[in-house]
Amino acid sequence: MERALEHDLIVSIGDNILSPLGIGTEETYHAVNAGYSALQQYEGLWGIPEPFIASLLDHKAIARMLDDKFPTKSFAAYTSFERMAILSAAYALEQAAVDPASKRVVFFLSTTKGNVGLLDKENSYREEISLGYSARQICGFFRNPNAPVVVTNACTSGSCAQIAAMRALQSGRCDTAVVIGADVQSKFIVSGFQSFKALSSDPCRPFDKSRSGLNLGEAAATIVYSRRRPKDVHADDWVLCRGAIRNDANHISGPSRTGEGSYLALQAVLQDDCPIDRLAFVNTHGTATPYNDEMEAIAIDRAGLLSVPVNGLKGYFGHTMGAAGVLESILSMQAAANHTIPGTRGYSECGVSRPLQLSASHRVTGQRSFVKLLSGFGGCNAALLFRQGDELC
């Protein structure tokens, strides 16, 4: 008889970030800690007539790194999107010391647009544009025998993918889950956000009185999760304790004015075993759009979290879409492990109706638990609770 799994914990055993601020988690975190931003203005890129602010990867450098890491492999059949996802996953799997070809490993791909930029070339659909095709390409590179899981739920995709991975591990479907979040920018995406009038002509300013919209970004980030018995969890391990998805279906692009979905997601992950005074911070979605930041502020207030420090990371990378939930979870782990509450870059004066505990500067914390909050188009919302191993003892 198989042993019961309901008391096992879901632990991060490897991670990686590929971002315009650094190749690797440590390099990216140190850049954020130093206050750097990858946001810059682009003019005429992809034939877009209007300048825009974004943080974009050096895809030629990523191709060179792949060739160096896998000299016997050919990457001619892979797109830039697939290459960066493969490289990030390879580094994370190496750290985790996991055989990706094992039948007990399942891959989860979080993305919102994948290879949609291929439409710019032919303006017609073909198989290579489908997210399932990309997921199979990535999974196949590692010779994994299982069908990959694609999670695409607007901006919450990265958190939803982690929740899907947690459930797969808890059910015994797999022993290891590889969660990859990735997105690349293109004319299709930038033009779409411009048509919404959602992009700022300046570097974004989350929660600030002068905020005027978001900036877009590119990144790939990977977390490798494993199931462990409580006695095998170490003090410095990061545990994904709970995750919740709550869709309020408010509007196709506008968030709820009452923060309903985000509030319910926060309420679901914050239970008696993690009092709010043990939270280092709430890492928000913080897109710097007028309605998103206000909605999150209302939800945080409704959840009784006004005393908890709040931060947003979009001022460093922009909105990395399907990568955001994974990238920002990893950076939050790094920050809390280093007793740091990351500053909200671009923030100066509170521009939301609730008195959130915000700061542009990094602050010190002694707590080692945090909440990751995300919201997206269609009224989808998600929250994750992370705690370090010694917090659970």
C-alpha positions in Angstrom: 0.0 0.0 0.0 1.3 3.4 -0.9 1.9 5.8 2.0 -0.4 8.8 2.6 0.7 11.9 0.9 -1.6 14.5 2.4 0.9 15.6 5.0 3.8 16.0 2.6 5.2 19.4 1.9 5.9 21.0 -1.5 9.4 22.3 -1.5 11.5 24.3 -4.0 14.6 22.3 -4.8 16.0 24.4 -7.7 15.3 27.6 -9.5 16.6 29.9 -12.2 15.8 33.3 -13.7 16.9 34.5 -17.1 16.2 38.2 -17.2 17.5 41.4 -18.8 19.1 42.1 -15.4 21.0 38.9 -15.2 21.6 35.3 -16.3 20.7 33.3 -13.2 18.8 33.9 -10.0 21.7 35.2 -8.0 22.8 37.7 -10.7 19.3 39.0 -11.2 18.6 39.3 -7.4 21.8 41.2 -6.8 20.9 43.6 -9.7 17.4 44.2 -8.1 19.1 44.6 -4.7 21.4 47.2 -6.2 18.3 49.1 -7.5 19.0 48.6 -11.2 16.2 48.5 -13.8 16.2 46.9 -17.3 13.5 49.3 -18.6 14.5 51.4 -21.6 12.9 53.2 -24.5 12.6 51.5 -27.9 11.9 53.4 -31.1 11.0 51.8 -34.4 11.4 48.3 -33.1 9.3 45.7 -35.1 8.1 48.6 -37.2 6.0 50.0 -34.3 5.6 53.7 -35.0 5.1 54.8 -31.4 8.1 54.6 -29.0 7.6 52.3 -25.9 9.4 51.4 -22.7 10.2 47.7 -22.1 12.9 45.4 -20.8 14.0 42.9 -23.5 16.3 40.0 -23.4 19.4 39.6 -25.6 18.3 36.5 -27.5 21.5 36.2 -29.4 23.3 35.8 -26.1 20.8 33.2 -25.0 21.4 31.2 -28.3 25.2 31.4 -27.6 24.7 30.1 -24.0 22.6 27.2 -25.3 25.3 26.3 -27.8 28.0 26.4 -25.1 25.9 24.3 -22.7 24.8 21.8 -25.2 27.5 21.7 -27.9 26.2 18.5 -29.5 22.6 19.8 -29.9 21.1 21.8 -32.7 18.6 24.5 -31.8 17.7 25.5 -35.3 14.2 24.1 -34.9 13.5 26.1 -31.7 12.1 29.6 -31.5 13.6 32.3 -29.2 10.7 31.6 -26.8 11.5 27.9 -26.6 15.2 28.4 -26.3 15.0 30.7 -23.3 12.5 28.3 -21.6 14.9 25.4 -22.2 17.9 27.3 -20.9 16.2 28.4 -17.7 14.8 24.9 -17.1 18.2 23.3 -17.7 19.9 25.5 -15.1 17.2 24.9 -12.5 17.2 21.1 -13.1 21.0 21.1 -12.8 20.7 22.8 -9.4 18.0 20.4 -8.3 20.0 17.4 -9.5 16.9 15.9 -11.1 16.8 13.6 -14.2 14.3 15.4 -16.5 13.8 12.2 -18.5 12.2 10.4 -15.5 8.6 9.4 -15.9 8.0 10.8 -12.4 8.8 14.3 -13.6 6.1 16.5 -15.1 6.7 19.8 -16.9 4.3 22.8 -16.4 4.6 25.7 -18.9 3.2 29.1 -17.9 2.8 31.5 -20.8 0.3 34.0 -22.1 1.4 34.4 -25.7 4.2 31.9 -26.4 5.1 32.1 -30.1 2.3 34.5 -31.1 5.0 36.8 -32.6 5.2 34.3 -35.5 2.0 35.8 -36.8 3.9 38.9 -37.7 5.7 37.1 -40.4 2.9 35.3 -42.2 -0.3 36.6 -40.6 -1.7 33.1 -40.6 -2.0 30.4 -38.0 0.2 27.3 -38.1 1.0 24.6 -35.6 4.2 26.2 -34.3 2.2 29.0 -32.8 0.2 26.8 -30.5 1.2 26.7 -26.9 0.9 23.0 -26.8 3.4 22.7 -29.6 5.9 24.8 -27.7 5.4 22.9 -24.5 6.1 19.6 -26.4 9.2 21.1 -27.9 10.5 22.1 -24.5 9.6 18.9 -22.8 10.9 16.8 -25.7 14.3 18.5 -25.5 14.7 17.0 -22.1 13.4 13.6 -23.3 10.6 13.6 -20.8 8.0 10.9 -21.5 5.0 12.7 -20.0 2.6 15.1 -21.7 3.5 18.7 -20.5 0.8 20.8 -18.8 0.2 24.3 -20.3 -1.2 26.9 -18.0 -2.4 30.1 -19.6 -4.7 32.3 -17.5 -3.7 35.9 -18.4 -1.4 37.5 -15.8 -2.0 34.9 -13.2 -0.6 32.1 -15.3 2.7 31.8 -13.3 0.9 31.4 -10.0 -1.8 29.1 -11.5 1.0 26.9 -12.9 2.6 26.6 -9.5 -0.8 25.7 -8.0 -1.3 23.0 -10.7 2.1 21.6 -9.9 1.4 21.5 -6.2 -1.8 19.6 -6.8 -0.1 17.1 -9.1 2.6 16.5 -6.4 0.0 16.2 -3.6 -2.0 13.7 -5.6 1.0 11.5 -6.3 0.8 12.1 -10.1 4.5 13.0 -10.0 7.5 13.3 -7.6 9.0 16.3 -9.3 7.3 19.3 -11.0 9.2 21.6 -13.3 7.4 24.9 -13.5 8.6 27.2 -16.3 7.2 30.7 -16.8 8.2 32.5 -20.1 7.1 35.1 -22.5 8.7 37.1 -25.3 7.5 40.5 -26.7 6.5 41.2 -30.2 4.7 43.7 -32.5 1.5 41.8 -31.9 1.7 42.1 -28.1 3.0 45.7 -27.8 0.5 46.9 -30.4 -2.3 45.3 -28.4 -1.4 46.9 -25.2 -1.0 50.3 -27.0 -4.5 49.9 -28.3 -5.7 49.5 -24.7 -3.9 52.8 -23.9 -2.3 50.7 -21.1 1.4 51.5 -21.7 3.3 54.2 -19.9 5.6 56.5 -21.9 7.9 56.5 -18.9 9.3 53.8 -16.6 6.3 52.5 -14.6 5.6 53.7 -11.1 3.6 51.0 -9.2 1.1 52.4 -6.6 2.4 56.0 -7.1 0.2 59.0 -7.4 1.8 59.8 -10.8 1.5 56.3 -12.3 0.3 56.3 -15.9 0.4 52.6 -17.0 2.6 49.6 -17.4 5.8 48.6 -19.2 6.2 45.2 -20.9 9.1 42.8 -20.3 10.7 39.5 -21.3 12.0 36.8 -19.0 12.1 33.0 -18.4 12.0 31.6 -14.9 11.8 28.1 -13.5 11.1 26.5 -10.2 11.6 22.8 -9.6 9.2 21.5 -6.9 9.4 18.2 -5.0 7.3 16.5 -2.4 8.9 15.9 1.0 8.0 14.6 4.4 8.0 17.3 7.0 11.0 15.7 8.8 13.0 15.9 5.6 12.4 19.7 5.2 15.5 21.8 6.0 15.3 25.1 7.8 16.3 27.1 4.7 14.0 25.3 2.3 11.2 27.2 0.8 7.8 25.6 1.0 4.8 26.4 -1.1 2.2 26.0 1.6 -1.1 27.1 -0.1 -2.3 28.5 -3.3 -5.8 29.8 -4.3 -7.4 31.0 -7.6 -10.5 33.1 -7.4 -12.1 34.5 -10.6 -14.6 37.4 -10.1 -15.2 37.7 -13.8 -15.6 41.5 -13.4 -14.6 42.6 -17.0 -12.6 41.4 -19.9 -9.8 43.8 -19.1 -10.9 45.8 -16.0 -10.3 44.6 -12.4 -13.0 44.5 -9.8 -13.4 47.9 -8.1 -14.0 46.1 -4.8 -11.0 43.8 -5.2 -13.3 40.8 -4.8 -11.3 38.1 -6.4 -7.9 39.1 -4.9 -9.5 39.5 -1.5 -11.0 36.0 -1.7 -7.6 34.5 -2.9 -5.8 36.2 0.0 -8.4 35.0 2.5 -8.0 31.4 1.2 -4.2 31.3 1.7 -4.1 33.1 5.0 -5.2 30.8 7.7 -4.6 30.5 11.5 -1.3 28.6 11.1 0.3 31.7 9.5 -0.7 34.9 11.4 -0.2 38.1 9.5 2.5 39.3 11.9 4.7 36.5 10.6 4.6 37.8 7.0 7.7 39.6 5.7 5.6 41.2 2.9 3.0 40.9 0.3 4.5 40.9 -3.2 1.8 42.4 -5.4 1.1 42.3 -9.1 1.6 46.0 -9.1 1.4 46.8 -12.8 1.2 50.6 -12.2 -2.1 50.9 -14.1 -4.6 53.1 -12.2 -7.3 50.4 -11.7 -5.0 47.4 -10.9 -3.1 49.0 -8.2 -6.2 50.5 -6.6 -7.9 47.1 -6.7 -5.0 45.3 -5.0 -4.9 48.0 -2.3 -8.6 47.5 -1.6 -8.1 43.7 -1.5 -5.1 44.0 0.9 -7.2 46.2 3.2 -10.2 43.9 3.1 -7.9 41.0 4.0 -6.6 42.9 7.1 -3.1 43.3 5.8 -2.6 47.0 6.0 0.1 46.5 8.7 2.1 44.2 6.4 4.8 45.7 4.1 3.9 45.7 0.4 6.1 45.8 -2.7 5.9 45.4 -6.4 8.7 44.4 -8.8 7.5 45.7 -12.2 9.8 48.8 -12.0 12.8 46.5 -12.4 11.6 44.2 -15.3 8.2 45.6 -16.5 5.3 43.2 -16.9 6.8 39.8 -17.9 3.3 38.3 -18.3 3.5 34.5 -18.1 6.9 34.6 -16.4 5.8 37.2 -13.8 4.3 34.8 -11.2 7.4 32.5 -11.3 10.1 35.2 -11.5 8.6 37.3 -8.7 8.1 34.2 -6.5 11.8 33.3 -6.9 13.0 36.9 -6.2 10.7 37.1 -3.2 12.2 33.9 -1.8 15.7 35.3 -2.3 14.8 38.6 -0.7 13.1 37.1 2.4 16.0 34.6 2.8 18.3 37.7 2.9 16.0 39.5 5.4 15.0 42.1 2.8 11.8 43.7 1.8 12.4 44.8 -1.8 11.7 48.4 -2.6 9.0 49.3 -5.1 11.1 51.0 -7.8 9.4 54.1 -9.1 7.2 54.6 -6.1 7.3 58.1 -4.4 3.9 59.2 -3.2 0.9 56.9 -2.4 -1.6 57.0 -5.2 -4.1 54.5 -3.9 -7.0 55.0 -1.5 -5.6 52.6 1.2 -2.5 53.4 3.3 -0.3 50.5 2.2 3.1 50.0 3.8 5.1 50.9 0.6 8.6 52.1 0.2 10.9 52.8 -2.8 13.9 51.7 -0.7 14.7 48.2 0.5 13.9 47.5 4.1 15.0 44.9 6.7 12.7 42.1 7.9 13.1 39.3 10.4 10.2 37.3 9.0 10.5 34.4 6.5 7.0 34.0 5.1 5.4 36.0 2.3 2.4 36.1 0.0 2.6 36.5 -3.8 -0.5 38.1 -5.3 -1.4 38.3 -9.0 -4.4 39.5 -11.0 -5.2 39.6 -14.6 -7.6 40.1 -17.5 -11.0 38.5 -17.2 -11.2 39.0 -13.5 -8.7 36.2 -12.7 -6.8 36.4 -9.4 -4.4 34.1 -7.6 -2.4 34.1 -4.3 0.4 31.9 -3.0 1.8 31.5 0.5 5.4 30.6 0.9 7.2 29.8 4.2 10.7 28.8 5.0 11.3 25.4 6.6 12.1 26.7 10.1 8.9 28.6 10.2 7.0 25.3 10.0 8.9 23.6 12.8 
